[in-house]
C-alpha cells in the first residue's frame, strides 16, 4: 500500500522578543539555489559550484496584525528573527516542522480591503540565516555572516571556513 500525501497545517509565526504574531496562510521558505558557471568548448556544460545565491522568504498572514509590522522596524538594527512553527500530517501522524529565518523585511504588502474577502498581509524577507527542522531533525542550517552551510548533515563550507577564517 502506498503512502498517503502529506498535508501542511497552518503555521504559527513567532517574532523573536515578542512571541506569537499570527497564523500564516502561506509560508514560502527560502529556495536554496547554487550558483552555476557555463563552460564552453566542443561540448558545453553547466557546472554547479557550492555558492548559494541570495535567499528570500515570503510569509502571508491571514489576518491584519499590527505586530507583523514590528518585524520591519528592525531593518537598520540587528535584523529580525522569525520562527515559523507548524506540522505536516500523513497517515494520521503529525510531524513537527520549524523554520527559523533571520534577516530583514524588504516588502510589506498591506491588505487590500475588499468586502467579504479574507485579509492577507504579506512580508517578504531578505534572508541571511535559515534553519529547518523536520520532526526535530536539523535538515538545513545556513548562516551567511558566519559562512555556515549545513544541508542534510553535510557542512559544505567547512573547508572554506578553515581556509579563510
C-alpha angles and dihedrals in degrees: 000000000000126000118261122239122275115243123202118224123208116293121232111218118214126188118210110256095012108056127213111015098172151298121293122223089193129016110186105195121208118283110232104220123173122215118249137202125203119225118207126210140097088322113025118210139180113237120204114219123196096250118113122224120231111291131219137178136199128210122190114198116203091213138054100252120175091201090067087069090062088072090062093050091069091065096114097033130062093312131245131295112207122185120200114197125184142116144239122228122211127166089351093304120117119214120193119237122191128179123185117200124191122188143071132308107243100176134030109191104196120215116268105226108232121165114250094006129116115259117242126188114186129201121190114198131200098220122217097164131028133178126178126191121186115189086351090300116124109235100162132026116168124168112171096190093054097037094242119150115163115167121173090350094305117118101216094184100045094106092043091053091049091051100049108023 
